[in-house]
Amino acid sequence: MIVRLRSLLTQWTAVVPVVAVVLLAFTWGRDLPGVIVALVTLVLAGAVLAAVHHAEVIAHRVGEPFGSLVLAIAVTIIEVALIVTLMVDGGPKSSTLARDTVFAAVMITCNGIVGLCLLVASLRHGLAVFNAEGTGAALATVATLATLSLVFPTFTTSRPGPEFSTTQLTFAALASLVLYGLFVTTQTVRHRDYFLPITRLGEVIDVDEHANAPSARAAGISLGLLTLALVGVVGLAKGVSPTIESGVEAAGMPQSVVGVIIALLVLLPETIAAVRSARRDRVQTSLNLALGSAMASIGLTIPAVALASVWLSGPLVLGLSSTHMVLLALTVVVSSLTVVPGRATPLQGGVHLVVFAAYLELAVTP
C-alpha cells in the first residue's frame, strides 16, 4: 500500500507541471472567466507543491548547498524573464516594476521566510542553529547589492528622480554580477562547509539522513520537471494577476500590492522548501534558500533590466522611497544581530516576522 501511494505521488508530481504549462499556453494573454481563474489557481497550487518535490530530489542528489542554489537560481531566472517581458510590454507605467519586485523579494525572503523558518525550528527543536560565517557572508552580499542597486539611485544627481545614468546603471549591473559570482564560488567551491547545516555542537552535517540518493537519470528528470513547474508557477501567477488587480482595486488598496501578491506566489516554492528544512532542523539550508533567493533576485534582475533598458522607451526607476529605505536598514540591522550568535530563539523569528508584517501593512496603507 505504501509503495502504491508513493508511486501515485511520483506520478502526480510529474503530471502537474506538464498540465500547468499546457494550461498556461491556452490562457496566456487572455481575459479569464471566474471558473477558469479557479482552475488556474488550483493548478498553480499543485505546480508549487510539485516544484518543491523536484527541488528536494535534486538537492538530495547534488547535496547542499548546491540543492538550494538550483532552486533559487531557477526561480529567479524565470522571474527575471517575466519582469523584462512585462516592462517591454508595459511602457512608462512599468518604470518601477523592477524596483518593486526586487524589494518585495528582499522583504519576503529576509524577513518573511527567515522569520518563519527560525520560528518553526526554534519552537520544534528548542533552538535554531546555523553557521554564522556562511549566513553572515550571504547577508553582507545582499545588503551591499540592495544598497548599490536600490538606495543609491535616490541620491544620485546625474538624472532627475530616483534614476541611474547609463554609466551608473552599467556599474551597478556589473557589480551585481561580480558579487553574485563571487558568492556562488565561495558557497560551492572555496568555503562550501560554511553553508552546510550544523549540529548543536557546531559539527558540520555533510551527509543527508536519507539512505539512498536518487540516480542521475531521476535527478535529470526532476530538473526538467522543476523547470516546467516554475514556468507554470510564474506564468499562471501572471494569468491570475488581472483578477488580483481587480480585487485590490475594489478594496481600495494601492496597485503596488499586486506586485507583492505576485512575488508571494512566485516565492511560494522556496518558502515551502525552506520551512520543510527548518522542521528537519536544517536551518542553514533554509537560510541558504532565503538569502540566496534575495541575492539572485538582485544580482540577476538588475543586469537584465540594465540590458533591457537599451530598447525600453520609458524611464527605469530603481530608487526606493524613504519609508522603504528605513525598512531595508531595519532589516539589515535586525538580520545582523540574528546572524552573529549563530543560533536563534522564537524571539528572533518573531522580530523578523513583525518587520515583514510592517512591510505588508505599509504596502496596503502607505
Residue pairs with C-beta under 8 A, 6 or more apart in sequence:
9 53
12 46
12 50
13 49
13 50
13 53
13 54
13 225
14 50
14 221
14 225
16 43
16 46
16 47
16 49
16 50
16 229
17 47
17 50
17 51
17 54
17 225
17 226
17 228
17 229
17 232
18 225
18 228
19 43
19 46
20 43
20 44
20 46
20 47
20 50
20 228
20 229
20 231
20 232
20 233
20 235
20 236
21 228
21 231
21 232
21 235
23 39
23 40
23 43
23 232
23 236
24 231
24 232
24 235
24 236
24 239
27 36
27 40
27 236
27 239
28 235
28 239
31 242
32 40
32 239
32 240
32 242
32 243
37 240
37 243
40 236
40 239
40 240
41 240
43 232
43 236
44 232
44 233
44 236
44 237
44 240
44 265
47 229
47 230
47 232
47 233
47 236
48 229
48 233
48 268
48 269
48 272
49 272
50 225
50 229
51 71
51 226
51 229
51 230
51 233
51 269
52 269
52 272
52 273
52 276
53 222
54 222
54 223
54 225
54 226
54 229
55 67
55 70
55 71
55 74
55 222
55 226
55 269
55 273
56 67
56 273
56 276
57 214
57 218
57 219
57 222
58 67
58 70
58 71
58 219
58 222
58 223
58 226
59 66
59 67
59 68
59 70
59 71
59 285
60 67
60 208
60 210
60 213
60 214
61 67
61 213
61 214
61 215
61 216
61 218
61 219
61 222
62 70
62 219
63 206
63 208
64 195
64 196
64 197
64 282
64 284
64 285
64 288
65 134
65 187
65 188
65 192
65 195
65 196
65 285
65 288
65 292
66 188
67 285
68 273
68 285
68 288
68 289
68 292
69 184
69 187
69 188
69 288
69 292
70 223
70 226
71 226
71 269
71 270
71 273
71 289
72 270
72 288
72 289
72 292
72 293
72 295
72 296
73 296
73 300
74 226
74 227
74 230
75 230
75 266
75 267
75 269
75 270
75 293
75 296
76 293
76 296
76 297
76 300
76 301
77 300
78 230
78 231
78 233
78 234
79 101
79 105
79 234
79 266
79 297
79 301
80 300
80 301
80 304
81 234
82 234
82 235
82 238
83 97
83 98
83 101
83 301
83 304
83 305
84 304
84 305
84 308
86 94
86 97
86 238
87 94
87 97
87 98
87 305
87 308
87 312
88 308
88 311
88 312
90 97
91 313
91 314
92 313
92 314
92 315
93 314
94 314
95 314
95 315
95 316
95 317
96 317
97 259
98 301
98 302
98 305
98 316
98 318
99 150
99 317
99 318
99 319
99 320
100 256
100 259
101 259
101 262
101 263
101 297
101 301
102 149
102 150
102 297
102 298
102 301
102 302
103 150
103 320
103 324
103 328
104 259
104 260
104 263
105 263
105 267
105 293
105 294
105 297
105 298
106 142
106 146
106 294
106 297
106 298
106 328
106 331
107 327
107 331
107 356
107 359
108 263
108 264
108 267
108 271
108 356
109 267
109 270
109 290
109 291
109 293
109 294
109 297
110 139
110 142
110 290
110 291
110 294
110 331
110 335
110 352
111 331
111 334
111 352
111 353
111 355
111 356
111 359
112 271
112 352
112 353
112 356
113 267
113 270
113 271
113 274
113 275
113 286
113 289
113 290
113 293
114 286
114 287
114 290
114 291
114 335
114 338
114 349
114 352
115 348
115 349
115 350
115 351
115 352
115 353
115 355
115 356
116 271
116 274
116 275
116 278
116 349
116 353
117 128
117 274
117 275
117 277
117 278
117 283
117 286
117 287
117 290
117 349
118 128
118 278
118 283
118 338
118 344
118 346
118 348
118 349
118 352
119 346
119 349
119 350
119 353
120 275
120 278
120 279
120 349
121 128
121 278
121 279
121 281
121 283
121 286
121 344
122 128
122 344
122 345
122 346
122 348
122 349
123 346
124 278
124 279
124 281
125 281
127 200
127 343
127 344
127 345
128 278
128 283
128 343
128 344
128 345
128 348
128 349
129 198
129 199
129 200
129 202
129 281
129 283
129 342
129 343
130 197
130 198
130 283
130 284
130 287
130 342
130 343
130 344
131 194
131 195
131 196
131 197
131 198
131 204
131 284
131 342
132 339
132 340
132 341
132 342
133 191
133 194
134 187
134 191
134 194
134 195
134 196
134 284
134 288
135 284
135 287
135 291
135 339
135 342
136 336
136 339
136 340
137 183
137 186
137 191
137 194
138 183
138 187
138 195
138 287
138 288
138 291
138 292
138 295
139 291
139 332
139 335
139 336
139 339
141 179
141 180
141 182
141 183
141 295
142 291
142 294
142 295
142 298
143 332
144 179
145 175
145 176
145 179
145 180
145 295
145 298
145 299
145 302
146 294
146 298
146 328
147 328
148 172
148 175
148 176
149 172
149 176
149 298
149 302
149 318
150 298
150 318
150 319
150 320
150 324
150 328
151 319
151 320
151 325
151 328
152 164
152 168
152 172
152 319
153 162
153 163
153 164
153 168
153 317
153 318
153 319
154 162
154 319
154 320
154 321
154 325
155 319
156 163
156 164
156 165
156 168
158 164
158 165
158 167
158 168
159 165
161 315
161 317
161 319
162 317
162 318
162 319
162 320
163 315
163 316
163 317
163 318
163 319
164 172
164 316
164 318
169 306
169 309
169 316
170 306
172 302
172 306
172 318
173 302
173 303
173 306
173 307
174 303
176 298
176 299
176 300
176 302
176 303
177 299
177 303
179 299
180 295
180 296
180 299
180 300
183 295
186 194
187 194
187 195
187 288
187 292
193 204
193 206
195 284
195 288
196 204
196 205
196 206
196 284
197 204
197 205
197 281
197 282
197 283
197 284
197 285
198 204
198 205
198 284
199 205
202 342
205 282
209 280
214 222
229 269
230 269
233 265
233 266
233 268
233 269
234 266
237 262
237 265
237 266
238 262
241 258
241 262
244 258
244 261
244 262
245 255
245 258
248 254
248 255
248 257
248 258
248 261
249 255
253 364
253 365
254 363
254 364
254 366
256 363
256 366
257 363
257 364
260 360
260 363
267 293
270 289
270 290
270 293
273 289
274 285
274 286
274 289
274 290
275 286
277 283
277 285
277 286
277 289
278 286
283 344
302 318
305 316
309 316
320 328
323 362
323 366
327 355
327 358
327 359
327 362
330 355
331 355
334 351
334 352
334 355
335 352
337 348
338 344
338 348
338 351
338 352
